[in-house]
Amino acid sequence: MARPARPNGRGAERNPDRTRARILSAALKEFAANGFAGARVDAIARRAAINKRMLYHYFGDKEGLFRAVLRRKIAERQAWAESQSGDPAESLPFWFEASCKDRDWVRLLEWEALQVGERQVMDEPQRLAAMAGGLKRIRQWQARGQISNAFDARHVMLAMRSLTMFPVAFPQLTGLIMGRPVSDPGFQRERAAFLKRFAAAFRPAGGRRTKTDPAN
C-alpha cells in the first residue's frame, strides 16, 4: 500500500501569501489548544500541510510565529472595531457575538494568562497601542455624552471586555448559572439583548437616548 504523500512545501513556494495564512490559521488552533509552551511546531506544520522548513522560512521560530498570530488577530479585531456604528449599546452585543464565533482567540488569551500571569506579555508595545485605540474610542463616547465621564475609561474597557468575553472564557460557570451552554443559540440571543439594555448603565444621568434603548 502506497504511503500518502508528505507535504514538501512546493505549493507554498508558488503562493507564499496563501501559505502564510494557512500557517497562521493552523498556529492559532495549536496555540489555543495547548498554549505557547505546549504548542508544537511539528503539529502546526501538519495542520498547515507543509514541512517545518517552510514554517521556519516564513516566521523564524515558534516565538516569531506566536507574534505573527497575535498581530494578525489584533489587526483583524481593530478592523472590526472600526466598522462599528459608534453606539456603545451596539458595541457590547457585537463583541459578545464576536467572542462566540472566535473561541480560539479567547482560549489563546486564557492560556497566556495561565502561563504569563502578571509578567510582561509578548509583543507588549504593539498590544498597548491597540489598547490605546480602544481607550480613545471610549473617551470619544464620553465626549459625546454616550458614556458617563464619571467613569475611568480604563475601567469601562475592562468592564466591557469582562461582560462580552466571560461567558466564552468560563463556559462551565456560565452553564451552572444559566442552565444552558454558551453554544446554545437561545442563550446567545438572550445575552446579546441583555447587553444592549445593560449599556444604558454606562450613560450619564439624563444622558442622550439611542434608538436601541428600551422604552420607559
Backbone torsions as a table, in degrees:
resi	resn	phi	psi	omega
1	MET	NA	129.0	-176.9
2	ALA	-72.4	141.2	176.9
3	ARG	-76.7	146.5	176.4
4	PRO	-64.7	147.0	-179.4
5	ALA	-64.6	140.4	178.4
6	ARG	-90.9	149.1	177.7
7	PRO	-59.5	133.9	-178.5
8	ASN	-121.2	-2.0	175.4
9	GLY	83.0	-2.0	-177.1
10	ARG	-64.9	-41.3	177.0
11	GLY	-64.7	-34.1	179.7
12	ALA	-62.6	-38.5	-178.8
13	GLU	-67.0	-28.2	-178.4
14	ARG	-80.8	-28.0	-177.8
15	ASN	-137.8	78.1	-174.4
16	PRO	-63.0	-36.3	-179.0
17	ASP	-64.3	-43.3	179.2
18	ARG	-66.2	-37.6	179.7
19	THR	-66.3	-44.2	177.7
20	ARG	-58.9	-43.9	-179.8
21	ALA	-63.2	-40.0	-179.8
22	ARG	-66.7	-40.1	177.9
23	ILE	-63.8	-44.6	-178.7
24	LEU	-64.0	-39.1	177.5
25	SER	-65.3	-42.7	178.3
26	ALA	-66.0	-39.1	-179.2
27	ALA	-66.5	-40.1	177.8
28	LEU	-59.0	-43.8	178.8
29	LYS	-61.2	-44.3	-177.5
30	GLU	-69.8	-44.2	178.5
31	PHE	-65.1	-38.2	178.9
32	ALA	-66.4	-33.6	-178.2
33	ALA	-79.5	-32.2	-170.2
34	ASN	-130.8	-2.4	-176.0
35	GLY	75.4	170.7	-179.3
36	PHE	-63.2	-45.5	-176.3
37	ALA	-65.1	-38.0	-175.7
38	GLY	-88.8	-13.6	-179.0
39	ALA	-67.0	145.0	-179.2
40	ARG	-119.5	129.9	-179.9
41	VAL	-60.2	-37.6	177.4
42	ASP	-57.0	-44.2	-178.6
43	ALA	-66.2	-39.3	178.8
44	ILE	-64.9	-42.1	178.8
45	ALA	-62.0	-40.9	178.2
46	ARG	-64.8	-43.7	179.0
47	ARG	-59.7	-39.2	-177.2
48	ALA	-84.8	-4.5	-179.6
49	ALA	58.4	44.8	174.9
50	ILE	-135.2	173.4	173.3
51	ASN	-94.5	162.4	-176.1
52	LYS	-61.6	-30.8	-179.4
53	ARG	-57.5	-41.2	179.9
54	MET	-68.7	-37.6	179.0
55	LEU	-61.6	-47.7	179.3
56	TYR	-65.1	-33.4	178.4
57	HIS	-60.8	-43.1	-176.1
58	TYR	-81.7	-35.1	-169.3
59	PHE	-124.8	-4.7	175.3
60	GLY	85.0	-63.4	-180.0
61	ASP	-158.3	-175.8	-176.5
62	LYS	-63.3	-38.7	179.2
63	GLU	-65.4	-41.1	176.8
64	GLY	-62.2	-37.1	178.1
65	LEU	-67.4	-41.3	179.3
66	PHE	-63.6	-41.7	177.6
67	ARG	-60.5	-41.7	-179.1
68	ALA	-65.0	-38.8	176.9
69	VAL	-62.7	-46.8	179.1
70	LEU	-57.7	-48.5	-176.6
71	ARG	-64.9	-37.3	178.2
72	ARG	-64.7	-44.6	-178.6
73	LYS	-68.4	-39.7	179.6
74	ILE	-64.2	-43.7	178.4
75	ALA	-62.2	-40.5	178.8
76	GLU	-61.6	-45.4	-177.3
77	ARG	-72.5	-32.0	174.2
78	GLN	-64.1	-39.1	177.6
79	ALA	-64.5	-39.9	176.4
80	TRP	-60.7	-44.6	-178.0
81	ALA	-61.8	-41.1	-178.5
82	GLU	-69.6	-19.6	179.1
83	SER	-84.5	-5.3	-176.5
84	GLN	-73.8	160.6	-175.3
85	SER	-72.4	-18.8	-175.9
86	GLY	92.2	8.4	178.9
87	ASP	-103.5	117.4	180.0
88	PRO	-56.7	-31.7	179.7
89	ALA	-65.1	-26.4	176.8
90	GLU	-86.9	-26.0	-174.5
91	SER	-66.5	-43.6	-176.8
92	LEU	-60.9	-53.5	178.5
93	PRO	-63.3	-33.5	179.2
94	PHE	-60.4	-47.9	-176.1
95	TRP	-73.2	-28.2	172.8
96	PHE	-65.1	-47.1	178.9
97	GLU	-62.5	-36.9	177.5
98	ALA	-63.8	-39.8	177.8
99	SER	-63.9	-40.1	179.3
100	CYS	-62.9	-34.0	-178.2
101	LYS	-87.6	-12.1	-173.4
102	ASP	-127.4	52.3	-173.5
103	ARG	-66.6	-27.5	178.4
104	ASP	-61.7	-37.4	178.9
105	TRP	-65.5	-42.4	178.9
106	VAL	-64.0	-42.4	179.3
107	ARG	-65.1	-38.8	178.6
108	LEU	-60.8	-42.7	178.5
109	LEU	-64.8	-35.6	177.7
110	GLU	-65.8	-43.6	177.2
111	TRP	-60.3	-42.8	-179.8
112	GLU	-61.1	-41.4	179.0
113	ALA	-61.2	-41.0	-179.9
114	LEU	-67.6	-38.9	-173.0
115	GLN	-89.8	-22.7	-176.6
116	VAL	-108.9	-37.0	-178.0
117	GLY	65.2	-127.3	-177.7
118	GLU	-96.6	6.8	177.7
119	ARG	-75.4	169.0	-179.9
120	GLN	-61.3	135.2	-179.6
121	VAL	-88.0	160.6	178.8
122	MET	-68.2	140.9	179.0
123	ASP	61.9	35.9	-172.8
124	GLU	-60.1	-42.5	-179.2
125	PRO	-58.0	-43.9	-179.9
126	GLN	-66.3	-37.0	-178.7
127	ARG	-73.1	-34.5	174.8
128	LEU	-64.4	-37.3	177.6
129	ALA	-63.7	-39.7	177.6
130	ALA	-65.2	-41.2	177.5
131	MET	-62.7	-38.3	179.2
132	ALA	-61.1	-36.3	176.9
133	GLY	-64.0	-40.0	177.2
134	GLY	-65.8	-40.4	178.3
135	LEU	-65.2	-36.2	178.1
136	LYS	-62.0	-42.2	179.2
137	ARG	-63.4	-41.0	179.4
138	ILE	-63.9	-41.4	179.3
139	ARG	-67.3	-30.7	174.5
140	GLN	-66.8	-40.9	175.3
141	TRP	-61.1	-39.8	178.7
142	GLN	-64.8	-41.2	179.9
143	ALA	-64.7	-31.0	178.9
144	ARG	-86.0	-1.5	-179.9
145	GLY	80.7	13.5	179.1
146	GLN	-84.2	-23.6	175.2
147	ILE	-133.0	139.7	-179.4
148	SER	-62.1	133.4	176.1
149	ASN	-82.0	5.9	172.0
150	ALA	-74.0	-16.7	179.9
151	PHE	-93.7	139.2	170.4
152	ASP	-67.0	127.0	-177.2
153	ALA	-56.7	-31.9	179.9
154	ARG	-66.7	-39.2	178.3
155	HIS	-70.6	-34.0	176.0
156	VAL	-62.5	-45.7	179.6
157	MET	-61.7	-44.2	-179.9
158	LEU	-63.1	-40.3	177.8
159	ALA	-63.9	-41.2	-179.8
160	MET	-66.1	-41.6	177.0
161	ARG	-62.8	-41.5	-179.2
162	SER	-63.9	-46.2	-177.5
163	LEU	-62.5	-35.3	-173.2
164	THR	-94.8	-24.6	-175.8
165	MET	-102.9	-25.1	-173.7
166	PHE	-54.4	-48.4	-177.6
167	PRO	-57.7	-36.0	179.8
168	VAL	-78.3	-37.3	-179.4
169	ALA	-69.6	-32.1	-178.1
170	PHE	-127.7	68.3	-176.5
171	PRO	-63.9	-28.2	-179.0
172	GLN	-68.5	-40.9	178.4
173	LEU	-70.2	-39.1	177.9
174	THR	-61.4	-41.8	178.8
175	GLY	-64.2	-39.1	179.2
176	LEU	-67.0	-38.7	-179.0
177	ILE	-74.2	-47.0	-171.2
178	MET	-91.8	-18.7	-177.2
179	GLY	74.6	11.9	178.7
180	ARG	-143.9	150.5	178.8
181	PRO	-75.0	157.5	177.8
182	VAL	-60.0	-31.0	-178.3
183	SER	-72.0	-10.6	-178.4
184	ASP	-67.9	121.5	-178.6
185	PRO	-58.6	-35.2	178.8
186	GLY	-63.3	-42.2	177.1
187	PHE	-63.0	-42.9	-178.1
188	GLN	-62.9	-40.5	177.8
189	ARG	-65.3	-42.9	-179.9
190	GLU	-64.1	-41.7	-179.8
191	ARG	-65.4	-43.9	179.5
192	ALA	-61.3	-40.8	178.5
193	ALA	-66.2	-40.3	177.4
194	PHE	-60.9	-45.4	-177.9
195	LEU	-64.2	-36.6	177.9
196	LYS	-62.8	-41.2	177.9
197	ARG	-72.7	-38.4	-176.7
198	PHE	-65.0	-25.9	-179.8
199	ALA	-56.2	-24.0	178.9
200	ALA	-62.1	-23.9	-179.4
201	ALA	-65.0	-21.4	-179.2
202	PHE	-86.8	-12.9	-175.5
203	ARG	-76.8	152.6	175.7
204	PRO	-69.1	154.1	176.8
205	ALA	-59.3	128.5	-178.3
206	GLY	73.6	12.1	-179.0
207	GLY	-70.9	170.3	-175.9
208	ARG	-64.5	145.3	175.7
209	ARG	-90.1	155.9	175.4
210	THR	-117.7	167.5	-176.6
211	LYS	-65.4	-15.2	-178.1
212	THR	-90.8	-6.6	-178.2
213	ASP	-69.6	140.8	174.4
214	PRO	-69.5	149.4	178.9
215	ALA	-67.4	150.6	177.2
216	ASN	-69.8	NA	NA
